[in-house]
Amino acid sequence: MNATHFRRLVSLALFAVLLIGGDRLLGWGLDQLTMSSHARYSRLYRGDEAAEVVIIGDSRGVHSFYAPAIADSVGQRTLNLSYNGISTELAEVVLADYLDKNEPPRLLVIEVTNFASAPDALINFKPYFGHSARLRQLFDREQSYTANAMRLIHLYRFNCENFLRAAYYLRRDDQNWILRSQMADALIGLTEQQTPAPLSESTYTDLNRAALRRMVQLADERGIELRLVVAPYWPAHREKLANWPEVTQKIRDTIGDKHRLWDYSLAISGPTNFADRVHLNLNGAQEFCARLNRDQFFVTAADRQPPVSSGAANIRP
């Protein structure tokens, strides 16, 4: 081997070391940034949460349960862990990881209408790949190419929405995330004219129902009080869901007789309360919060226990 070939080999070796080392170093730095954020999943995987009310669901969970209003009205720390497009299987991972790393809540609220969702939102959980064996397992099943790429190239983990959210919420609270727009008149008219049709299912429906059943079982095993809820739809849209009784019956069969299904699908009306046919806006979420409080939705069995008396009254003769 002549000197020229040797220098080329050394250069290639140094380039490989710098490439791999730089990827690991920069990946570590971006992970540190992500985990120092006030974004909801950074808080979860950091493991320093002690929320008394925890909410999980897809975008309907995001925009129906406005955590600041709930916290103010019930006087309890509230954390909304919902995310756009999250499937029940992915919500199960979020819940199990939360309970492993944080104090259990007094009350767990699950918005249950994401039973047809595919786990497509998983791609946005890449920044937390290194912090959850459950996430890695779900990636290996659903997106094995992505999982292998993240193991090889650490920087690839941060090429997604949740990293941008972590950066945006580095010094601010993400619990104010909610739609603030109002439903367009044209959409109202189209909804009123639409033909009744069934709420569709998917190839993931059975997997999601099984995941919901396990979430209920996990909460019961940990002694966490549950609220399984259907958040409001725009009433004209909900009334056009031709198979609604069958849908809710399947949900009730999934969660079992022990737990009530709180069906608020028609609880809110008025176009100023909706951003579209399936999502409340800020105004609607605040009205929904008031309705939930009137129904004592956030009152747990422990809240109903009489206070333990103190002093001489506790002294037995």
Secondary structure, 3 states (H helix, E strand, C coil): CCHHHHHHHHHHHHHHHHHHHHHHHHHHHHHHHHHCCCCHHHHHHHCCCCCCEEEECCHHHHHHCCHHHHHHHHCCCEEECCCCCCCHHHHHHHHHHHHHHCCCCCEEEEECCCCCCCHHHHHHHHHHHHHCHHHHHHHHHHCHHHHHHHHHCHHHHHCCHHHHHHHHCCCCCHHHCCCCCCCCHHHHHHHHHCCCECCCCCCCHHHHHHHHHHHHHHHHHCCCEEEEEECCCCHHHHCCECCHHHHHHHHHHHHCCCCCEEECCCCCCCHHHECCCCCECHHHHHHHHHHHHHCCCCCCHHHHCCCCCCHHHHCCC
